[in-house]
Amino acid sequence: MDDFSPRSLIRNVCMEGLVEALERVGYREGENLFGAPYDFRYAPAAPGLASPAFSGFSSSLRHLMERASQRNGNKPVVLVTHSLGGLFDTVFLDQTPLRWRRRYVKHLVMLCLGVGGSPLNMWPLASKALAANPTSLQAGVLTYGNRSFASMFSLLPSPRVYGRTPLVITRDRNYSAEDMAEYLTAAGFSEDEVARYRTRALPVTLNLRAPLVPMTAMNGIGVPTVDKLVFWDGNFSGKPQLVNGDGDGQINLETVLALQRLVGADPDQPYFKSILIPNTTHKGMISDESALKRVVSEILGASS
């Protein structure tokens, strides 16, 4: 369809390695392989609240899937997501009628995402002063961007997963996922910005549900991944001491286990498999040869 250009966009959102791997086993862009890019600055909003960017993405994706199905003998499609794309598609599916999902979605293959966000994302949100005096141009751009992107609020640790576990540690107090509003205030966000987190982003993470279509989740493990940030002197503008756990370098194992609990516990979920690939990074899942072989194998299995 016109909204998503397969040739120019599917390769330009860091998916080129996966696209080429799929082409080697017979997929062809514009025929049975399509790209559905999204603007990563935005995010789904809570039910009942307007989100024009996400609404536009959802409408375009729905029509693309219907058209792709029609072009391929009216077969249902396999959705493949990476990172934030998994959140977009999970919310998208939840907002579509179950009858439509069962008609058009054969399988969801979700790469490098759990549920519940990541403590790593609390760091750039804290670094307002770093943006004013960046050590590099890249650091300044990322920090300014991260603080202004709605998607960063959606990727913050969810109380549903982390509860009162300390995630940011200072001499005077600790901050857990349940203290996120207080943490954002301490990091310099305005009352209006904190209110947007509470009303728009938090309800999305608290209400994520199983997609109710066959699903395979693939995640990397065995890579040091931030579990906690230590700003001992309370200066959020500085570089914190990082306390690492397991994961893929960005998505920690706790959120992956939470996904297993969420999806596996739903009696209406028709099929779910979780695959953990050792020593695989967030980006490596769609670029490393060994990981790509496993990903393509799962996609082919889902398609058969």
N, C-alpha and C positions, 0 to 999 in steps of 0.2 A: 504494500500500500504506500501511498505518497508520504505519510507521516514518518515512516522509518525507511531510510535508504540503506538496503543491505550492503551494497558494495563499499560505500564511503564510510559508513559508521561502524559496522561490526568489527572492523579491524582497528579502529582508532580509539578503542576504549580498553586497551591493554589485553584484548582477547585474541590477538593475532596468532599466538602459538596454538591455542585451542582450535581456532578456525582452520589453520593449516593441517592440524592433526585429523580433524574431521574430514577435510577434503581428501586426505590420503586414503580414507576408507570409503569414499564414494559420495560424500555430501557435496552439494553444489549451491553456492550463494544464489539467492533469488528463486531457487527451485524447491529445495527442501531444507534450506539453511537460511535463517533470517536473523537480523539484529534488532534488538529493542532497547536502544540506549535511553538513558534518563539523565536529568540534570541533578548531579549529586549534591548541589547546594540546598535542594529542597527535600522535603520529607512528607510522608503521610501525616495527616492531622487526625485528631480524635473524631469519632463519629459525631456528625451534626455540625462540624466546623468546616469552613471552606478551605480548600487547598487547590487552587487552580492548576498549579504545575502537576500535582499528582493526579488530579482528575483528567487532565489532558493526556498524561502518560497512560492511565488506565484505559481511556477510550481508544487510544491508538493501539495499545497492546491487544485489547479485545478484538478489534477489527483485523489486526494482523493475524492473530491466531485463527480466526474464522476463515480468512482468505487463504492462509497456508493450508488449512485442512481441506478446503475446496480444491486447491491445486494438486493435492496428493490423495485423490480418491476418497475424500471426506473422512480420512483417518484422523483420530485425535493426535495432538502434538506433544512432543517432549519439551518441557521448559527446562533450561539450564541457566542457573544464576551463579554469580560470584560475589561474595562480600555483601555490600549494601543492597545489591540487586535482589538478594534473598529476602530482605525485609520488604522491599517494594512489592515483590511478587507474592509474598505471604499475605500482606494486607490486601493486595489486589484480589487474590483468590477468595479471601474471606468476604469481600464485598460483592462477589458475583453469586448468582443463584446456584445452588448445589447441582441442579439439573444441568445447567450450562457447563459447570466444571466437569461433571461426569461425561458430558458429550465431547468436550474439546480438549481435555487434558488427559493424556495417557499416563504421564509420569512427570514428577518434579525432581530434578537432580540439583540439589543445592550445595554449592561449594563454599567452604570457608565462612560459615556463619552459624552461630548458635542462637539462643534467645537470651536477652538480658544485658546486652551491651558489653563494654569493656572498660576496666579502670584506666587503661592507657588513654582514653579519650578525655579524662579529667585533666590531663596535663596541659594540652594546648588551650583549653578554655580558661586556665588559670593564668596564662602568660601574657596578660595585656601589656605589661611594662616591657616585656621582651620584644614585642612588636614595635614599640617606640624606639628601642635601641637594639636592633637585631644584630646578631653576630654574623649573619649572612643575609643576602637578599632573599634566599629561599626560606629561611626561618621567619623573616618578617612577613612575607606573603602568606605562608601557611598559617601563621598565627592570626593575622588579621582575618583571613578567610574562615578559619575554623571557628572563631568567636562569633562570626556573623552568619554562618550557615545554619539553617534550621535542622539539617541532618545531624549535626553534632549533638544536639539535645536528644535526638532519637537514639543515638548510640551510647548514651551514658548508662552506667550500670543501673539495672532495674532492682527496686526493692523486692520484687517477686523472686529474684534469683539470689541476690546478695544479702538481703535483709539488713541486719545491723553489724555485719562484719566490717571492721575498719578498713577503709580503702585509701584514705589520705590521713597521714599521721603528722601531727605537729606536737610541739612541747606542751601547748596549752589545751588542745582538744583533738579528737579524732573525728573524721567524717565518714559515714557509711552511706550506702545507697539511700537509706531512709532519711539522711540528713542532706540530700542533694540541694535542696533549695537554700539551706543555710550555707553550704559550700559555695554555691554560685554567688550569693550575696557577699561572702568573704572574698571571693575572687574579683569583685568589682562590678558585677552585673546589676542593672537597675531593677527596681520593683516590677516594672512592666516586663522586662526580659525574663525575670524569674517567674512571673505569672504566666508567660507564654510557655515556659517549660512545664509548669503544673497543669495547664489546661489543654495544651496541644500535643506535647510529646509524651509525657508520662502516661496518660491513658492508653496510648497505643502500645507501649511496652507492657503495661499491666494486663492488657486484654488480647495479647497474641494467642492465636488458637491453631490447632492442627489444621493443615490445608484440606484434609478430607479427600485427597487424591493420592494415588500411589507415590511414595516419596523415598528418595535415597539422599542422605546427607553425608558429605565427604569433607573431612577436616584433617589438617595437619597437626601433628603433635611432636614432642621431642625437641622443641625450639624454645629457648628462654622467652617468656612472655610476661609482661608486667601484670602483677597481682596487686601491688600496693605502691603508693608514692609517699615518700617521707620528705616533707618540708619542715625540718625540725625547728627552725627559727621562725616559722610562720610566714616566710617571704615567698609568696607564690610566684614572684617574678623570676626567681632563680631556678636553677636546674635541680630537680629533686633527686634524692637517692632512690633508686629503683629496686624494688623487691620482686624478684621474678618467680614465676611458677611455670607450669607446662602450657603448651599451646602451639600456635603457628607463628608467633612473633607479634601478632596483633589480636587474634581471637584466642582467649584463654580456654583451657579445658573445662572450667566450671560452666561456661555458657553452653558448651557442646553437651555436657551431661544434662544440663537443664532442658535442652532441646529433646534429648532422648526421653526424659521424663514426661515432658509436655505432650509430645506426639505419641509416644508409646502407650500412654495412659488413656488415650481417647478411644473408646470402643467403636466409634464410627470411622476411625482412620483405617482405610482398606489395606494398606501395606506400608511398612516403614523399615528401612535398613540404615544403620549408621556405620560408616567406614572411617577408621582412623589410620592415617598413613604416617608412619614414623619419619622424623627428620625432614619434614616438608613445611616450607614457609608459606605464608599467606599468598605471596606472588608466585612461589614455586609451584603451587597447585595447578596453575595454568601456563607454566613456562618450562618446568623441568621435565625432561623426557620420560623419566620413570613414572612420575605422577600423572603426566598426560596419558600415558598408556592405560593406566588404571581408570582414569576419568572416561576416556573414550570407550573402554570396555564396558563400563557401567551404562553409558549412553546407548551403546549398541544393544546391550541387554534389555534396557528399558524400551527400546524401539521395536524389539522383535516380538 
